[in-house]
Amino acid sequence: MKTLSVFTTLLAVTAAKKCIVKDTSAPAADDVAVPSDEEIVEVTGSLEDVEDSSVESAEETPKKKLPADFKWGAATAAYQVEGAWNEDGRGESVWDHFTHLYPKNVESGDRTNPDSTNGNVACDSYHKFDEDVKMMKIMKANHYRFSISWSRLFPDGEAKKVNGKWNVNEKGTQYYNMVIDTLLENEITPLATLYHWDLPYALHEKYGGWLDYRSQDDFAKYAEYCFETFGDRVKGWITINEPWVNCVSGYRLGPGKAPYRCTGEAPRKLQNDTTGLDLEGGCSYEIGPSQYYKGAEVLPANRAPQRLEDVWCSHNILIAHAKAVNVYRKKFQKKQKGLIGITIDGEAQIPWQDANTTPEELENNKKYANLAAEFRIGWYSDPPMVGDYPASVKQRMGKDMPVFTPEEKKLLKGSSSDFLGWNTYTAHWAEQVKNEDGTYVQPPTDDEASFETSKQDMWDDNCRGRGEGWSCIPPTLGSQAGSSWNTKYGPTIRVGLNWFADRYKGLIKNGIIITENGCAQPNYKVSRANDLVTKEYFESIGQPEYADTYDESIIEDESNIEGSIINDEYRIDWYAQYLENLRLAYAEDGVDVRGYMAWSLVDNFEWENGYETRFGMTYIDFYNDDERTRVPKKSLEFLGQWYLENVEQA
């Protein structure tokens, strides 16, 4: 078999709009495979190899469509859309608590509005879910991905069953029964996420949330209630959404994500003299006493953020996922006949090259692209697939890397073999870092291995530099979208899907689901119109089709809603590019991709960006419209038409 770089091959084929001729039909989504006890083989695949096949003109071959049972819909998350934060017995989540305590960690267009920096009201989907369903109908959705608020069901986070009765908040159960039943009545299949970052605050206060091993069993008990109560109708379960973001952004970077445990800045409230300090922003210290694992040192309450908190959060949350899956498979799956998996995120990695890159340097950068993917994605996807962290991560982290016990490895292995969810937005370039004299920075030795040195020789990002406020310095990997971290590069989704398919060949029984994909359009905060630097870069490497520049008319103007906010051409082009690359991954590469959930159905509370960054396909005026009226954008109609033209109709 002749082998070529997956990057070079896929980009060349995409750019030429050619069709690889081979029988690569993926299994139909109806052919659901419930996991067996068969041995799972060791993963050795990488981004390196892809089969080279004959190529013929696309004009000679009819375009292959996605199968009729393709899962098609949109996604939201409870805290971002529900509102009703303290209604009908709902308990506080970490997002409620910390956005109220540190409101200046959230952007706002009107700080006189007490609801502008939190999800107190958000889209008010708790009261207006029927309106959301109307929006789903416009895009021809057959699935809807939503999340369940843990603290709406169990206000103190602790699910208990005594004498056959759960200590649940019945009003919360009634709400989710309504959501599920309404979807089914409208022929929309529910895809339920158990955890989308809104940990009950009571557990954070009790033992530090995910920093304590007890969180694993509390999550599994909460999950058991959901399976028992909703599993007769919910046949698709996602345990955890984006553990990397939850842990790395919530327990190291920031302050961006609750609970604001950021190590880059000492909590202002712990200063000896807080005179003149703005105590409504910054890193938090409020936390319960925590024990990373059973028998470990008990860390005191109300401490400053500690080194490796994100690493231990990740470790515990992955085990929690596996324990929840174990409950489902042992008690419910055989009868309910549903599927369960995890959703991870992470950037597909593209080897850096410019006009001066030598063939030898490009080959080396391909290896570093795979290494970067193992750190960014494999850290979280390998354990649920093969039962352990990637070897590269363990070697480079050394003694700073937590170790799974044999029992935990057994639980983890294959725990997302039903399906794997991937949230994909942007890609990163990757390369080996060079010293000033042009020599390569070397990887850490075993003796040097640590969290701090683990990536000393690695670089990956979607722009070649960062400026004030973490803004991109061009060239960027695609055009600058409306978030500083997000750029529009359609091959992202195809490269990533092939990476998963190669790495976990034969291990994912019911395919990969794109559980989020979308963008905020260029806006008053983040945009780069007429980006000649990026345009000239892509021209210099012979890929002008990926420059994707735009002019000022594309930038959203909140004073002119009927302009590019409703007529969201940039978002439409985003979806067109990414969906075509998804189709090519299925039709030409034979990747078993079973679904696509656009992010997001409606404009909503965009975490640290508040209501100032719009990812929705439906417009909502959060500052002036108490009714939270839904106004569909053109992208919603576009997706409905794309579905009709590119998915086989039963």
C-alpha positions as CSV (number, residue, x, y, z in Angstrom):
1,M,0.0,0.0,0.0
2,K,1.4,3.4,-1.0
3,T,1.0,5.8,1.9
4,L,0.7,9.6,1.7
5,S,0.2,12.2,4.4
6,V,-3.4,12.4,5.5
7,F,-3.2,16.2,5.4
8,T,-1.6,16.4,2.0
9,T,-4.0,13.9,0.4
10,L,-7.2,15.2,1.9
11,L,-6.4,18.9,1.2
12,A,-5.4,18.1,-2.4
13,V,-8.5,16.0,-3.0
14,T,-10.8,18.6,-1.4
15,A,-9.3,21.5,-3.3
16,A,-9.5,19.6,-6.6
17,K,-13.1,18.5,-5.9
18,K,-12.2,15.0,-7.0
19,C,-13.8,11.7,-6.0
20,I,-11.9,8.7,-4.8
21,V,-13.3,5.6,-6.4
22,K,-13.6,2.7,-3.9
23,D,-16.3,0.8,-2.0
24,T,-16.2,2.7,1.4
25,S,-19.8,2.6,2.4
26,A,-20.1,3.2,6.1
27,P,-22.6,1.0,8.1
28,A,-26.1,2.4,8.2
29,A,-27.0,4.2,11.4
30,D,-29.9,1.8,11.9
31,D,-27.4,-1.1,12.3
32,V,-26.9,-0.4,16.0
33,A,-24.2,-2.5,17.6
34,V,-24.4,-2.8,21.3
35,P,-21.0,-3.6,22.7
36,S,-19.9,-7.1,23.5
37,D,-17.2,-8.5,25.7
38,E,-14.8,-9.1,22.8
39,E,-11.2,-8.0,23.3
40,I,-10.4,-4.5,22.1
41,V,-7.2,-4.3,20.1
42,E,-4.4,-1.8,21.0
43,V,-4.4,1.5,19.1
44,T,-1.2,2.2,17.1
45,G,-2.6,4.4,14.4
46,S,-1.6,8.0,13.8
47,L,-2.2,10.8,11.4
48,E,0.6,9.6,9.2
49,D,-1.0,7.2,6.7
50,V,-3.9,7.1,4.3
51,E,-4.6,4.8,1.4
52,D,-3.8,6.3,-2.0
53,S,-6.5,5.5,-4.6
54,S,-7.2,6.3,-8.2
55,V,-9.0,9.6,-8.7
56,E,-11.5,10.6,-11.3
57,S,-13.6,13.7,-12.0
58,A,-16.5,14.5,-9.7
59,E,-18.5,15.3,-12.8
60,E,-18.4,11.7,-13.9
61,T,-19.8,10.4,-10.5
62,P,-23.1,11.4,-8.9
63,K,-22.5,13.0,-5.5
64,K,-22.9,10.5,-2.8
65,K,-25.4,11.6,-0.1
66,L,-25.4,10.9,3.6
67,P,-27.8,8.0,4.6
68,A,-31.4,8.5,5.3
69,D,-30.9,7.7,9.0
70,F,-28.2,10.3,9.5
71,K,-28.7,12.1,12.8
72,W,-29.3,15.7,11.9
73,G,-30.1,18.5,14.3
74,A,-28.9,21.2,16.6
75,A,-27.4,21.4,20.1
76,T,-27.8,23.5,23.3
77,A,-26.8,23.3,26.9
78,A,-29.0,23.7,30.0
79,Y,-27.3,26.6,31.7
80,Q,-26.9,28.5,28.4
81,V,-30.6,28.3,27.5
82,E,-33.0,27.3,30.3
83,G,-33.0,30.2,32.6
84,A,-35.3,29.7,35.7
85,W,-32.1,29.4,37.7
86,N,-33.9,29.3,41.1
87,E,-37.4,28.2,40.1
88,D,-39.3,25.1,41.0
89,G,-36.7,23.8,43.5
90,R,-33.6,24.0,41.2
91,G,-30.4,24.1,43.2
92,E,-27.4,26.3,42.5
93,S,-24.8,25.2,40.0
94,V,-21.2,26.4,40.0
95,W,-22.1,28.7,37.1
96,D,-24.9,30.3,39.1
97,H,-22.8,30.8,42.2
98,F,-19.6,32.1,40.5
99,T,-21.2,34.4,37.9
100,H,-23.1,36.0,40.8
101,L,-20.0,36.2,42.9
102,Y,-17.7,37.4,40.1
103,P,-19.9,39.1,37.5
104,K,-17.0,41.0,36.0
105,N,-15.6,37.7,34.7
106,V,-18.4,37.8,32.1
107,E,-18.7,40.4,29.3
108,S,-21.8,42.5,29.2
109,G,-23.3,45.1,27.0
110,D,-25.3,46.5,29.9
111,R,-24.1,46.1,33.4
112,T,-27.2,47.8,34.8
113,N,-29.0,44.7,33.8
114,P,-28.4,42.1,36.6
115,D,-29.2,39.2,34.2
116,S,-26.6,40.3,31.6
117,T,-23.7,38.4,33.1
118,N,-25.3,35.0,34.0
119,G,-27.8,32.4,32.9
120,N,-30.6,33.6,35.3
121,V,-33.0,34.0,32.4
122,A,-30.9,33.2,29.3
123,C,-33.3,32.1,26.5
124,D,-36.0,31.2,29.0
125,S,-36.3,27.8,27.4
126,Y,-37.7,26.5,30.7
127,H,-40.9,28.3,29.8
128,K,-40.6,28.6,26.0
129,F,-39.5,25.2,24.8
130,D,-42.3,25.0,22.3
131,E,-40.7,28.0,20.6
132,D,-37.4,26.2,20.3
133,V,-39.1,23.2,18.6
134,K,-40.4,25.6,16.0
135,M,-36.9,26.6,15.2
136,M,-35.8,22.9,15.0
137,K,-38.6,22.3,12.4
138,I,-37.1,25.0,10.1
139,M,-33.8,23.2,9.9
140,K,-35.5,19.8,9.3
141,A,-34.0,18.5,12.6
142,N,-34.6,14.8,13.3
143,H,-32.5,15.0,16.5
144,Y,-32.0,17.6,19.3
145,R,-29.0,17.5,21.6
146,F,-29.8,19.1,25.0
147,S,-28.3,18.7,28.4
148,I,-29.9,18.0,31.8
149,S,-29.3,20.3,34.7
150,W,-27.9,18.0,37.5
151,S,-28.9,20.6,40.2
152,R,-32.5,20.9,38.7
153,L,-33.0,17.3,39.6
154,F,-30.8,17.0,42.7
155,P,-30.3,20.4,44.2
156,D,-27.5,19.2,46.6
157,G,-26.0,17.0,43.9
158,E,-26.5,13.8,45.8
159,A,-28.9,11.3,44.2
160,K,-30.1,8.7,46.7
161,K,-32.7,6.0,46.5
162,V,-34.2,5.0,49.8
163,N,-36.9,2.3,50.0
164,G,-37.3,2.4,46.3
165,K,-37.8,6.2,46.1
166,W,-35.4,8.8,44.8
167,N,-34.8,12.1,46.6
168,V,-35.4,13.9,43.3
169,N,-36.9,17.4,42.7
170,E,-40.1,16.3,41.0
171,K,-40.6,19.6,39.2
172,G,-37.2,19.1,37.5
173,T,-38.3,15.6,36.4
174,Q,-41.6,17.0,35.0
175,Y,-39.6,19.6,33.0
176,Y,-37.4,17.0,31.3
177,N,-40.3,14.7,30.7
178,M,-42.0,17.6,28.9
179,V,-38.9,18.2,26.8
180,I,-38.5,14.6,25.8
181,D,-42.2,14.0,25.1
182,T,-42.5,17.2,23.1
183,L,-39.5,16.2,21.0
184,L,-41.0,12.8,20.3
185,E,-44.4,14.2,19.5
186,N,-42.7,16.3,16.8
187,E,-40.7,13.3,15.5
188,I,-37.4,14.7,16.8
189,T,-35.2,12.2,18.6
190,P,-33.7,13.3,22.0
191,L,-29.9,13.1,22.4
192,A,-29.3,13.9,26.1
193,T,-26.1,15.1,27.7
194,L,-25.9,14.4,31.4
195,Y,-23.2,17.0,32.2
196,H,-22.4,20.2,30.3
197,W,-20.3,22.0,32.9
198,D,-23.0,22.9,35.4
199,L,-21.8,21.0,38.5
200,P,-24.1,21.4,41.5
201,Y,-22.4,24.1,43.7
202,A,-23.2,22.0,46.8
203,L,-20.6,19.4,45.7
204,H,-18.0,22.1,45.0
205,E,-18.6,23.4,48.5
206,K,-18.6,20.0,50.0
207,Y,-15.5,18.5,48.5
208,G,-14.2,20.6,45.6
209,G,-16.3,18.9,42.9
210,W,-14.3,17.1,40.2
211,L,-11.1,17.6,42.3
212,D,-12.4,14.9,44.7
213,Y,-12.7,11.2,43.9
214,R,-16.2,11.1,45.5
215,S,-17.5,13.1,42.5
216,Q,-17.2,9.9,40.4
217,D,-19.9,8.0,42.4
218,D,-22.1,11.0,42.8
219,F,-22.2,11.4,39.1
220,A,-22.9,7.7,38.5
221,K,-25.9,7.8,40.9
222,Y,-27.3,10.9,39.2
223,A,-26.8,9.2,35.9
224,E,-28.6,6.1,37.1
225,Y,-31.7,8.2,38.0
226,C,-31.7,9.7,34.5
227,F,-31.4,6.3,32.9
228,E,-34.2,4.8,35.0
229,T,-36.5,7.7,34.5
230,F,-35.9,8.9,31.0
231,G,-34.3,5.9,29.3
232,D,-37.6,4.4,28.1
233,R,-37.6,7.3,25.6
234,V,-34.0,8.6,25.4
235,K,-32.0,6.2,23.3
236,G,-28.9,8.3,22.9
237,W,-26.8,9.4,26.0
238,I,-23.8,11.6,26.3
239,T,-22.1,11.4,29.7
240,I,-19.7,14.3,29.7
241,N,-19.4,17.3,27.4
242,E,-15.9,18.4,26.6
243,P,-13.9,17.4,29.7
244,W,-10.9,19.4,28.5
245,V,-12.8,22.7,28.5
246,N,-14.5,21.9,31.8
247,C,-11.2,21.1,33.6
248,V,-8.5,23.1,31.8
249,S,-10.5,26.3,31.5
250,G,-12.3,25.8,34.8
251,Y,-9.3,24.7,36.9
252,R,-6.2,26.4,35.3
253,L,-6.8,28.9,32.6
254,G,-8.8,32.1,32.9
255,P,-10.8,33.3,34.7
256,G,-13.0,32.0,31.9
257,K,-15.0,29.0,33.0
258,A,-16.6,28.4,36.4
259,P,-15.4,27.7,39.1
260,Y,-12.6,30.1,38.0
261,R,-9.8,28.1,39.6
262,C,-7.1,29.8,37.5
263,T,-3.4,29.4,38.4
264,G,-2.1,32.3,36.3
265,E,-3.3,34.9,38.8
266,A,-3.5,34.7,42.6
267,P,-7.1,35.2,43.9
268,R,-7.5,38.9,44.7
269,K,-9.6,38.2,47.8
270,L,-6.6,36.4,49.3
271,Q,-4.3,39.5,49.1
272,N,-3.2,40.9,52.4
273,D,-4.6,44.2,51.5
274,T,-7.6,44.2,49.1
275,T,-8.0,48.0,49.2
276,G,-8.7,49.3,45.7
277,L,-8.9,45.8,44.2
278,D,-11.9,44.9,42.1
279,L,-13.2,41.8,43.9
280,E,-16.0,41.2,41.4
281,G,-13.6,39.6,39.0
282,G,-10.6,37.3,38.9
283,C,-9.7,33.9,40.2
284,S,-11.7,32.2,42.9
285,Y,-10.5,30.6,46.2
286,E,-13.9,29.4,47.5
287,I,-13.8,25.6,47.5
288,G,-14.4,22.6,49.8
289,P,-11.7,20.3,51.2
290,S,-10.6,17.9,48.5
291,Q,-9.0,14.5,48.1
292,Y,-7.8,13.7,44.6
293,Y,-8.0,10.0,45.2
294,K,-8.9,7.7,48.1
295,G,-6.0,7.8,50.6
296,A,-4.6,11.0,49.2
297,E,-3.8,14.1,51.2
298,V,-6.9,16.1,52.1
299,L,-6.4,19.6,50.7
300,P,-7.9,22.4,52.9
301,A,-11.0,24.4,52.1
302,N,-10.8,27.9,50.6
303,R,-7.3,27.5,49.2
304,A,-5.7,29.2,46.3
305,P,-5.7,27.3,43.1
306,Q,-3.1,24.5,43.1
307,R,-0.8,23.1,40.4
308,L,-2.3,20.2,38.5
309,E,-5.9,20.8,39.4
310,D,-6.9,20.6,35.8
311,V,-5.1,17.2,35.5
312,W,-6.9,15.7,38.5
313,C,-10.2,17.1,37.4
314,S,-9.7,15.4,34.1
315,H,-8.8,12.1,35.7
316,N,-11.8,12.1,38.0
317,I,-14.3,13.1,35.3
318,L,-13.1,10.4,32.9
319,I,-13.6,7.8,35.6
320,A,-17.0,9.3,36.4
321,H,-17.9,8.8,32.8
322,A,-16.8,5.2,32.9
323,K,-18.8,4.5,36.0
324,A,-21.9,5.9,34.6
325,V,-21.5,3.9,31.4
326,N,-21.0,0.8,33.6
327,V,-24.3,1.5,35.4
328,Y,-26.1,1.9,32.0
329,R,-24.7,-1.3,30.5
330,K,-25.3,-3.5,33.6
331,K,-28.8,-2.2,34.5
332,F,-30.5,-0.6,31.5
333,Q,-28.9,-1.0,28.1
334,K,-30.2,-4.5,27.3
335,K,-33.8,-3.6,28.0
336,Q,-33.8,0.0,26.8
337,K,-31.6,-0.7,23.7
338,G,-30.0,2.7,23.8
339,L,-26.4,3.9,23.1
340,I,-24.0,5.8,25.4
341,G,-20.7,7.6,24.8
342,I,-18.7,10.7,25.7
343,T,-18.2,14.0,23.8
344,I,-14.7,15.3,23.6
345,D,-13.4,18.4,21.8
346,G,-10.2,19.4,20.3
347,E,-8.6,20.9,17.2
348,A,-7.6,18.8,14.2
349,Q,-3.9,19.4,13.8
350,I,-2.3,20.5,10.5
351,P,1.5,20.5,10.0
352,W,2.8,24.0,9.7
353,Q,4.4,24.9,6.4
354,D,5.3,28.1,4.6
355,A,7.2,28.8,1.4
356,N,10.5,28.1,3.1
357,T,9.6,24.8,4.7
358,T,11.8,21.9,3.5
359,P,10.4,18.5,2.8
360,E,12.3,17.2,5.9
361,E,10.8,19.9,8.1
362,L,7.3,19.1,6.8
363,E,7.7,15.4,7.6
364,N,8.8,16.3,11.1
365,N,5.9,18.7,11.5
366,K,3.5,15.9,10.5
367,K,4.8,13.9,13.5
368,Y,4.3,16.9,15.8
369,A,0.8,17.4,14.5
370,N,0.0,13.9,15.6
371,L,1.7,14.5,18.9
372,A,-0.3,17.7,19.4
373,A,-3.5,15.8,18.7
374,E,-2.6,13.1,21.2
375,F,-2.2,15.8,23.9
376,R,-5.2,17.9,22.9
377,I,-7.6,15.1,21.9
378,G,-6.2,11.7,22.7
379,W,-5.7,12.6,26.4
380,Y,-9.5,12.4,26.7
381,S,-10.5,10.1,23.9
382,D,-7.9,7.3,24.4
383,P,-9.1,6.3,27.9
384,P,-12.7,5.7,26.9
385,M,-11.6,3.8,23.9
386,V,-8.5,1.8,24.9
387,G,-8.4,2.2,28.7
388,D,-5.4,4.5,29.3
389,Y,-3.8,7.8,28.4
390,P,-1.6,8.0,25.3
391,A,1.9,6.7,25.8
392,S,3.4,10.1,24.6
393,V,1.4,12.0,27.3
394,K,2.4,9.6,30.1
395,Q,6.1,9.7,29.1
396,R,6.2,13.5,28.8
397,M,4.2,14.2,32.0
398,G,6.2,11.8,34.1
399,K,5.3,11.7,37.8
400,D,2.8,14.5,37.3
401,M,0.5,12.1,35.4
402,P,-2.2,10.3,37.5
403,V,-2.3,6.6,37.0
404,F,-5.5,4.5,36.4
405,T,-5.8,1.4,38.6
406,P,-6.3,-1.9,36.8
407,E,-10.0,-1.8,37.7
408,E,-10.4,1.7,36.4
409,K,-8.7,0.7,33.1
410,K,-11.1,-2.1,32.7
411,L,-14.1,0.2,33.3
412,L,-12.7,2.8,30.9
413,K,-11.7,0.5,28.0
414,G,-14.5,0.6,25.4
415,S,-16.7,2.9,27.5
416,S,-17.3,5.0,24.4
417,S,-17.4,2.1,21.9
418,D,-21.1,2.6,21.3
419,F,-20.3,5.9,19.6
420,L,-17.9,8.8,20.0
421,G,-19.0,12.4,20.1
422,W,-16.7,15.1,18.8
423,N,-17.2,18.9,19.1
424,T,-15.2,20.5,16.3
425,Y,-14.7,24.2,15.5
426,T,-11.2,25.1,14.3
427,A,-7.9,23.5,13.4
428,H,-4.4,24.2,14.7
429,W,-1.1,24.3,12.9
430,A,1.6,22.3,14.7
431,E,5.4,22.1,14.5
432,Q,8.5,21.4,16.5
433,V,9.8,24.5,18.2
434,K,13.1,25.9,17.1
435,N,15.8,27.7,19.1
436,E,17.1,31.1,18.0
437,D,20.0,29.4,16.1
438,G,17.6,27.3,14.1
439,T,18.1,24.0,15.9
440,Y,15.2,22.1,17.3
441,V,14.1,22.3,20.9
442,Q,14.4,18.7,22.2
443,P,11.6,16.8,24.0
444,P,12.0,16.3,27.8
445,T,14.0,13.4,28.9
446,D,12.4,10.9,31.4
447,D,14.2,12.7,34.2
448,E,13.0,16.1,33.0
449,A,9.4,15.0,32.3
450,S,6.7,17.1,34.1
451,F,3.6,19.1,33.4
452,E,5.7,22.2,32.7
453,T,8.2,20.5,30.3
454,S,5.7,18.1,28.6
455,K,5.2,20.4,25.6
456,Q,8.4,22.4,25.6
457,D,9.3,21.3,22.1
458,M,5.7,21.6,20.7
459,W,3.8,24.5,19.2
460,D,0.2,24.4,18.0
461,D,-2.2,27.2,17.4
462,N,-4.5,28.6,14.7
463,C,-2.5,31.8,14.3
464,R,1.3,32.5,14.3
465,G,1.2,34.9,17.2
466,R,-1.1,36.3,20.0
467,G,-1.7,39.9,20.8
468,E,-3.5,41.8,23.5
469,G,-6.5,39.9,24.9
470,W,-5.3,36.7,23.2
471,S,-6.2,38.1,19.8
472,C,-4.7,36.4,16.8
473,I,-1.8,37.9,14.9
474,P,-2.1,36.7,11.2
475,P,-1.7,34.6,9.2
476,T,-4.5,32.6,10.7
477,L,-5.6,29.1,9.8
478,G,-8.6,30.3,7.8
479,S,-10.5,33.5,8.3
480,Q,-11.1,35.0,11.7
481,A,-14.6,34.2,13.1
482,G,-16.2,36.0,15.9
483,S,-14.3,34.4,18.8
484,S,-10.6,34.8,19.3
485,W,-10.0,31.1,19.3
486,N,-12.1,30.3,16.3
487,T,-11.2,30.4,12.6
488,K,-13.1,29.1,9.6
489,Y,-11.2,26.2,7.9
490,G,-13.5,23.6,6.3
491,P,-11.0,20.7,6.1
492,T,-10.9,20.8,9.9
493,I,-13.8,18.3,10.2
494,R,-12.5,15.9,7.5
495,V,-9.0,15.8,8.8
496,G,-10.2,15.2,12.4
497,L,-12.7,12.5,11.4
498,N,-10.0,10.6,9.5
499,W,-7.7,10.9,12.6
500,F,-10.4,9.3,14.8
501,A,-11.2,6.6,12.2
502,D,-7.6,5.7,11.8
503,R,-6.7,5.7,15.5
504,Y,-9.8,3.8,16.6
505,K,-10.3,1.5,13.6
506,G,-12.8,-1.2,14.5
507,L,-13.4,0.1,18.0
508,I,-16.4,2.5,17.5
509,K,-19.3,0.3,16.8
510,N,-21.9,3.0,15.8
511,G,-19.7,5.7,14.4
512,I,-18.8,9.2,15.2
513,I,-21.3,12.0,15.8
514,I,-20.4,15.6,15.4
515,T,-22.0,16.8,18.5
516,E,-21.2,20.5,18.0
517,N,-20.0,22.6,15.1
518,G,-20.6,26.3,14.3
519,C,-19.3,29.8,14.8
520,A,-19.9,33.3,16.0
521,Q,-19.8,35.6,13.1
522,P,-17.2,38.5,13.0
523,N,-18.5,41.1,15.4
524,Y,-17.6,44.4,17.1
525,K,-15.2,42.5,19.4
526,V,-13.5,40.1,17.1
527,S,-13.0,40.3,13.4
528,R,-10.4,40.7,10.7
529,A,-11.8,42.1,7.5
530,N,-9.6,42.3,4.4
531,D,-6.9,40.1,5.9
532,L,-4.2,40.3,3.2
533,V,-1.6,38.6,5.4
534,T,-3.6,35.4,5.6
535,K,-4.6,35.7,1.9
536,E,-1.0,36.0,0.8
537,Y,0.1,33.2,3.1
538,F,-2.2,30.7,1.6
539,E,-1.3,31.9,-1.9
540,S,2.4,31.4,-1.1
541,I,1.8,27.7,-0.3
542,G,-0.5,27.1,-3.3
543,Q,-3.8,26.9,-1.4
544,P,-5.5,30.2,-2.2
545,E,-9.0,28.6,-1.7
546,Y,-8.4,28.6,2.0
547,A,-7.6,32.3,2.4
548,D,-11.4,33.0,2.8
549,T,-11.2,36.8,3.3
550,Y,-14.3,39.0,3.9
551,D,-15.1,42.7,4.0
552,E,-16.7,44.9,6.6
553,S,-20.2,44.2,5.5
554,I,-19.9,40.8,7.1
555,I,-19.2,42.1,10.6
556,E,-22.3,42.0,12.8
557,D,-23.9,45.4,13.7
558,E,-26.2,45.2,16.7
559,S,-27.9,48.4,15.6
560,N,-28.9,46.8,12.3
561,I,-30.4,43.4,13.1
562,E,-31.7,43.0,9.5
563,G,-28.1,43.2,8.3
564,S,-25.6,40.4,8.7
565,I,-27.0,39.3,12.0
566,I,-30.2,37.9,10.4
567,N,-28.6,37.5,6.9
568,D,-25.7,35.6,8.4
569,E,-23.8,34.8,5.2
570,Y,-20.5,34.1,7.0
571,R,-22.2,31.4,9.1
572,I,-23.9,30.0,6.0
573,D,-20.6,29.7,4.3
574,W,-19.1,28.1,7.4
575,Y,-21.8,25.4,7.5
576,A,-21.4,24.9,3.7
577,Q,-17.7,24.3,3.9
578,Y,-17.7,22.1,7.0
579,L,-20.7,20.0,5.9
580,E,-19.2,19.4,2.5
581,N,-16.0,18.2,4.2
582,L,-18.1,15.9,6.5
583,R,-19.8,14.5,3.4
584,L,-16.5,13.9,1.7
585,A,-15.2,12.1,4.8
586,Y,-18.2,9.8,4.6
587,A,-18.5,9.4,0.8
588,E,-14.8,9.4,-0.2
589,D,-12.8,8.3,2.8
590,G,-15.3,5.8,4.2
591,V,-15.4,7.4,7.7
592,D,-18.3,6.1,9.7
593,V,-19.8,9.4,10.7
594,R,-23.4,9.1,11.8
595,G,-24.6,12.5,12.8
596,Y,-24.2,16.3,12.9
597,M,-25.5,18.7,15.6
598,A,-25.1,22.4,14.7
599,W,-24.1,24.7,17.4
600,S,-26.3,26.4,18.3
601,L,-30.0,26.4,17.8
602,V,-30.4,29.8,19.4
603,D,-28.3,32.7,20.5
604,N,-27.6,32.0,24.2
605,F,-25.4,32.7,27.2
606,E,-21.9,32.2,25.7
607,W,-20.1,31.6,29.1
608,E,-17.4,34.3,29.7
609,N,-18.6,36.2,26.6
610,G,-22.1,36.5,28.1
611,Y,-24.6,37.6,25.5
612,E,-22.0,39.6,23.4
613,T,-21.1,36.6,21.2
614,R,-23.8,35.0,19.1
615,F,-23.4,31.3,18.0
616,G,-27.1,30.8,17.3
617,M,-29.0,30.2,14.1
618,T,-31.9,32.0,15.8
619,Y,-31.7,35.7,17.0
620,I,-32.8,36.7,20.5
621,D,-32.6,40.3,21.9
622,F,-31.4,39.6,25.4
623,Y,-31.3,43.3,26.6
624,N,-34.6,44.7,25.3
625,D,-37.0,41.8,24.8
626,D,-38.4,40.3,28.0
627,E,-40.3,37.8,25.8
628,R,-37.1,36.4,24.3
629,T,-38.7,36.2,20.9
630,R,-37.1,33.8,18.5
631,V,-36.3,35.2,15.1
632,P,-34.8,32.6,12.7
633,K,-31.7,33.6,10.8
634,K,-31.0,32.7,7.2
635,S,-28.6,29.9,8.3
636,L,-31.4,28.0,9.9
637,E,-33.2,27.9,6.5
638,F,-30.0,27.1,4.7
639,L,-29.4,24.0,6.9
640,G,-33.0,22.8,6.2
641,Q,-32.3,23.0,2.5
642,W,-28.9,21.4,2.8
643,Y,-30.4,18.4,4.6
644,L,-32.9,17.9,1.8
645,E,-30.2,18.1,-0.9
646,N,-27.4,16.1,0.8
647,V,-29.2,13.5,2.9
648,E,-31.1,10.6,1.4
649,Q,-34.8,11.2,2.0
650,A,-36.8,8.1,3.1
